[in-house]
Amino acid sequence: MKSKIKRDWVFWQVVATICTPVVFSLAAVFFSELGPHPYPIKWEIIADTSPWVFAFFCLTLIGSALHDLIDWKSKLGGMLILLGGFIGIFSSYLVYWRETEANFSPGAGVYYVTVVFFLVSIGLCHEAAR
């Protein structure tokens, strides 16, 4: 029985896309530590930007899936467009919160919603690629 998961798609569209920048960033930090003036790592900045990064990734993945989807007027195409709209609204609130509160730090709810959007985007976009 053939697997229903497109492993190549998952690797290139999800794993490689997310892991490659992380690996390059870790390599840059490692090389910085070798020099005479190591760069101080500010983990709170990394944690603060992760919802933005994943929201942008989800929107890019949805755009790619809609491009590949032959009949974007289908039910799946409509779901992708709707999901993209929700992610866009969520992202606008991230901007609003960041601009109105000087010490804004995403709470657990922001990360929870980000993870849900991330997983639903992967699932729907994988289905569109099949």
C-alpha positions in Angstrom: 0.0 0.0 0.0 1.4 3.3 -1.0 1.8 6.0 1.6 -0.6 9.0 1.3 2.0 11.4 2.6 4.2 13.0 0.0 7.5 12.8 1.8 9.4 14.9 -0.7 6.8 17.6 -0.4 7.0 17.6 3.4 10.8 17.7 3.3 11.3 20.5 0.8 8.2 22.6 1.6 8.3 22.3 5.4 11.4 20.7 7.0 14.1 22.2 4.7 12.3 25.6 4.5 12.2 26.0 8.3 15.5 24.2 9.3 17.8 25.8 6.8 17.7 29.3 8.2 18.0 27.9 11.7 21.1 25.9 10.8 22.7 29.0 9.1 21.9 31.1 12.2 23.4 28.6 14.5 26.5 28.4 12.3 26.8 32.2 12.4 26.5 32.1 16.2 29.1 29.4 16.4 31.5 31.2 14.2 31.0 34.4 16.2 31.9 32.6 19.3 35.3 31.7 17.8 36.3 35.4 17.4 37.8 37.7 20.0 34.5 39.5 20.6 31.7 36.9 20.8 28.2 38.2 19.9 25.8 38.1 22.9 22.8 36.0 22.1 19.5 37.5 23.0 17.1 34.6 23.2 14.1 36.8 24.0 14.4 38.4 20.6 14.3 35.0 18.9 11.3 34.0 21.0 9.5 37.3 20.3 9.8 36.9 16.5 8.9 33.3 16.1 5.1 33.9 15.8 5.8 36.4 13.0 8.1 33.9 11.3 5.6 31.1 11.4 2.7 33.3 10.3 4.8 34.5 7.3 5.7 30.9 6.5 2.1 29.8 6.6 1.0 32.6 4.2 3.9 31.7 1.9 3.0 28.0 2.0 -0.7 28.8 1.3 0.2 31.1 -1.6 2.4 28.3 -3.1 -0.4 25.8 -2.6 -2.9 28.0 -4.3 -0.5 28.5 -7.2 -0.2 24.7 -7.5 -3.9 24.0 -7.0 -5.5 23.8 -10.5 -9.0 24.5 -9.3 -8.6 27.1 -6.6 -12.4 27.7 -6.7 -12.8 24.2 -5.1 -13.7 23.6 -1.5 -10.0 23.2 -0.6 -9.1 26.4 -2.4 -11.7 28.2 -0.4 -10.4 26.8 2.8 -6.9 27.9 2.0 -8.1 31.4 1.2 -10.1 31.6 4.4 -7.2 30.3 6.4 -4.9 32.9 4.8 -7.4 35.6 5.8 -7.4 34.4 9.4 -3.6 34.3 9.5 -3.5 37.8 8.0 -5.9 39.1 10.7 -3.9 37.4 13.4 -0.7 38.9 12.0 -2.2 42.4 12.0 -3.0 41.9 15.7 0.6 41.0 16.3 1.6 44.3 14.7 -1.0 46.2 16.8 0.1 44.6 20.1 3.7 45.2 19.3 3.1 48.9 18.4 0.8 49.7 21.4 2.7 48.0 24.1 6.4 48.9 24.5 7.3 45.6 26.4 5.0 43.3 24.4 6.0 39.7 24.6 3.8 37.0 23.1 1.9 34.9 25.6 1.1 31.2 25.5 -2.1 31.9 23.6 -0.2 33.6 20.8 2.1 30.5 20.5 -0.9 28.1 20.6 -2.7 29.9 17.8 0.5 30.1 15.8 1.0 26.3 16.1 -2.6 25.6 15.2 -2.3 27.8 12.1 1.1 26.2 11.2 -0.3 22.6 11.5 -3.5 23.3 9.6 -1.6 25.1 6.9 0.7 22.2 6.4 -2.2 19.7 6.3 -4.3 21.7 3.8 -1.3 22.6 1.6 -0.2 19.0 1.6 -3.6 18.0 0.4 -3.5 20.6 -2.3 -0.2 19.2 -3.5 -1.6 15.7 -4.0 
